[in-house]
Amino acid sequence: MIKWHLLGTMLALALTSSAHAGDVKVINEDAWFAEGPIWYQDKLFYVEYGRGTVTVWDGKKNEIFWKMDGCGPSAVLPTTSGEFLVTCYDSNSIGRISADGKTLPAYDKDTDGRPFSGPNDFAPDKDGGIYFTGSGKGGPLIDASAYYIGKDGSVKKVAGDLHNANGLVMSNDGKILYLVETEDNRIIEFDVQADHGLSNRRVFLRLDDLFPSQPHIWPDGIKMDKAGEMYIGQSPRSLDAPGKIIVVDKDAKLLRTLSVPSPSMPNFAFGPDEKELYVMALDQIDAAPWHGKVYEVPNK
């Protein structure tokens, strides 16, 4: 029995890995709550919540692409029309930016005239539309929602009664939408309908089940690679329990983990050919301006 227990432990260790410190490159050493990134047109676009900006890194330097006081940006995404959308968490709106960085009229209500509450993250689909989460007011309230922005600019609520909705991502075949409920430390999934509605809500993964002997896990952003593996970021609530990026397969089985030299890594983006992972990380997690870094990490 002892022999088989040791073999099982060795196998579990073999399935997990951490990026070596020497392989990790810092591309912004003074980011203020970097979040919601995307690799687009050979550049990395990401928001800095603490500065109210969308920042762009061209491989050599970081520059401000757009800024709006009071927005509280948490994610940025290009659209099929060449514009950019920004989740403005603080102003409860979806900001719109032209390709050259000018502010356009924002979305602030759905088609039924209902306002958003804490827009958080985006997930594009193959039809040119975009899903996004409204996190709600947080804590014990079950008041979060999910929305769909059509190519025509209409914004429809597609799910409600969510608990602190956060990151979300489409499956590679476009049939399933995965969504993080941070306060419940889990990822749920929906079937995607032809009209972009969502149905058959169910639990995909409870994060604490993967690490039953470790501190509570607070999942944040999620991404899917071309192989269908899901990457899960974390926003831990204590510096004594630093997080890691968790990678699972389509059956929610643990494949490996990735770490960076910062305690929190809420979100990230794949680089070209998915050879690099651009990680948004925080060193200061308890007060503004939430100093942190942006890392380039070898992937696999």
MARVOPA-99643 format. One record per residue (C-alpha): residue in one letter; x, y, z. Coordinates in steps of 0.05 Angstrom, whole numbers, plus 32768, in hexadecimal, padded with zeros to 4 digits. Last residue first. Layout:
aXYZ;...
This chain:
k805D81E57E47;n805382307E46;p8090825C7E52;v807C82977E7D;e807A82E07E6A;y806883077EA9;v804183467EB8;k804D83637EFD;g802A837B7F3B;h801683B77F64;w7FCF83B77F7C;p7FC284037F7B;a7F9F83FA7FA9;a7F9B83CA7FE3;d7F9B83807FF8;i7FBB835A7FBE;q7FFF837A7FB6;d802B834A7F8E;l7FFA83427F55;a8001831D7F14;m7FEA83207ECB;v800982E57EA7;y801D82E37E5E;l802382997E4C;e805582877E17;k805882507DE3;e800E82567DD5;d801C825C7D8A;p802282A77D94;g801582BC7DDC;f7FDF82A07E09;a7FBE82CF7E39;f7FBB82D67E85;n7F8E82E47EC1;p7F8A82E67F0D;m7FD282D67F1E;s7FDC82E47F68;p801782D47F95;s804F82ED7F67;p808F82C97F50;v806882A17F1C;s804B825A7F20;l803082287EEE;t800781EA7EFF;r7FFE81A67EDD;l7FCB81767EC0;l7F9381757EF3;k7F5481517EDA;a7F18817C7ECA;d7F01814C7E93;k7F14817B7E5B;d7F5A817F7E79;v7F7381AA7EB2;v7FA981E07EBA;i7FAF82077EFB;i7FD3824A7EFE;k7FEF82547F44;g7FDA82777F83;p7FFF82907FC0;a7FE3827C8005;d800682A68039;l7FFB82E4800E;s7FB182DB801C;r7F7182E47FF3;p7F8982BC7FB7;s7F7582D57F72;q7F8182987F45;g7F8782887EFC;i7F6C824A7ED8;y7F88822D7E97;m7F5A81FC7E72;e7F7781C97E42;g7F5081C17E01;a7F8D81B47DD6;k7F8881F97DB7;d7F8C821A7DFB;m7F52822F7E27;k7F54826B7E56;i7F3A82797E9C;g7F3C82B77EC9;d7F2C82B67F14;p7F2B82797F41;w7F3082837F8D;i7F4F82457FAB;h7F4782347FF5;p7F8882218016;q7FA781DC8008;s7F958196801F;p7F5C818B7FEE;f7F8381A27FB1;l7F5B818C7F74;d7F19818C7F9A;d7F2681D47FAE;l7F1E81E87F65;r7ED781CE7F5D;l7ED181BC7F13;f7E9E81B87EDC;v7E5E81C77F03;r7E1E81CA7EDB;r7DF181FA7EB5;n7DC881D87E7F;s7DBA82167E54;l7DDA82547E37;g7DC082817DFF;h7DEB828F7DC2;d7DAF82867D93;a7DCB82427D7E;q7DD2822E7DC7;v7E11822A7DF1;d7E1081F37E26;f7E26820F7E68;e7E6082027E97;i7E7382117EDF;i7EB7821E7EFC;r7EBF821D7F47;n7EDB82407F85;d7E9382547F9A;e7EA8829D7FA4;t7ECC829C7F61;e7E9482827F35;v7EBC82777EF5;l7E99826B7EB3;y7EA182367E7C;l7E78823E7E3C;i7E6D81FE7E15;k7E5E81F07DCB;g7E90821E7DAA;d7EBC81E57D92;n7EF982017DB6;s7ED282097DF7;m7EC182517E07;v7EE082767E42;l7ECA829B7E81;g7EEB82C07EBA;n7EC282DF7EF3;a7E7B82D37F0A;n7E7382E37F54;h7E3D82B17F62;l7E0E82A97F26;d7DC382B27F2A;g7DC082C97EE2;a7DD082B07E9C;v7DC782C87E54;k7DBD83137E5C;k7DBC83327E17;v7DE7836B7DFC;s7DD883817DB5;g7E14839E7D8F;d7E02837F7D4C;k7E3A834D7D52;g7E1883347D90;i7E2E83427DD8;y7E1B83097E06;y7E1283107E51;a7E2082EA7E91;s7E0582FB7ED6;a7E1883047F1F;d7DE7830E7F58;i7DEF82D37F87;l7E0583007FC1;p7E3482E07FF4;g7E6F830D7FE5;g7E6F832E7FA1;k7E48836A7F87;g7E38834C7F43;s7E6E832C7F18;g7E51833F7ED5;t7E6F830E7EA5;f7E7C83147E5A;y7E6B82EE7E1B;i7E8283087DD8;g7E6683027D92;g7E8C82F87D50;d7E6B82B57D42;k7EA7828C7D5A;d7E9F82A37DA2;p7EC382D77DCB;a7ECC82D07E17;f7ED1830F7E41;d7EDC83217E8B;n7EC3834C7EC4;p7E8683797EBD;g7E74838D7F05;s7E2983947F04;f7E0883A27EC1;p7DCB83CD7EB8;r7D8783B27EA2;g7D6683D27E65;d7D4A83917E49;t7D7E83917E10;d7DB683957E43;k7DD083D57E61;d7E1183FD7E66;y7E3283F47E22;a7E64842C7E15;p7E6784637DE1;l7EAD84667DC2;t7EEF847A7DE2;k7F2A84827DB2;g7F6484517DB2;d7F75844B7D68;a7F4C840C7D5D;s7F11842D7D7E;i7F0084207DC7;r7EBF84097DE6;g7EB484047E31;i7E8483D07E4D;s7E6283EE7E89;n7E5A83E67ED4;s7E8584247EE3;d7EB283FE7F13;y7EBA83BD7EEB;c7EC583DE7EA8;t7ECC83A17E7B;v7EF183BB7E3E;l7EDE83B07DF5;f7F0D83BE7DBB;e7EFB83D17D74;g7F1283AE7D35;s7ECD83977D1E;t7EDA834F7D34;t7EE483687D7B;p7F2483717DA2;l7F22835F7DEC;v7F3583827E2D;a7F2A836B7E75;s7F2483877EBC;p7F1E83D27EB1;g7F0983FE7EEC;c7EE584317EC1;g7EE8846B7EF1;d7F22848E7ECD;m7F2784797E85;k7F6984697E62;w7F7C844B7E1F;f7FBA84307DFC;i7FEC843C7E35;e803184237E21;n805B83E87E36;k809D83DD7E13;k80C583AA7DEC;g809883717DD5;d8060839F7DC0;w803F83A47E05;v7FFC83C87E07;t7FD983E67E43;v7F8E83F17E4C;t7F8884227E85;g7F6384327EC5;r7FA484357EEC;g7F9484037F23;y7F6B83D87EF3;e7FA583D17EC3;v7F8983B17E84;y7FAC83857E52;f7FC083857E09;l7FFB835B7DF3;k801383687DAD;d801E83407D6D;q7FDA83537D51;y7FB5833D7D90;w7FCA83177DCE;i7F9483237E02;p7F9683377E4C;g7F60833D7E81;e7F8783577EBD;a7FC283817ED6;f7FB6839A7F1C;w7FE683D47F19;a802183BD7EEF;d806783D07F06;e8099839C7EED;n807B83967EA8;i809A83627E79;v80B783367EB0;k80D382F57E93;v80CB82B17EB3;d80FC827B7E9D;g812D82877ED6;a80F582807F09;h80E5823B7EEF;a809D82337ED8;s807A82017F06;s806581BA7EF7;t802E818A7F08;l801F81457EEB;a806181287F03;l804F813A7F4B;a800E81137F46;l803480D77F2A;m806780D97F63;t802E80DB7F96;g800C80A07F75;l804D80787F75;l805780887FBF;h801080707FCF;w801C80317FA7;k805A80217FCF;i803980308011;m800080008000;
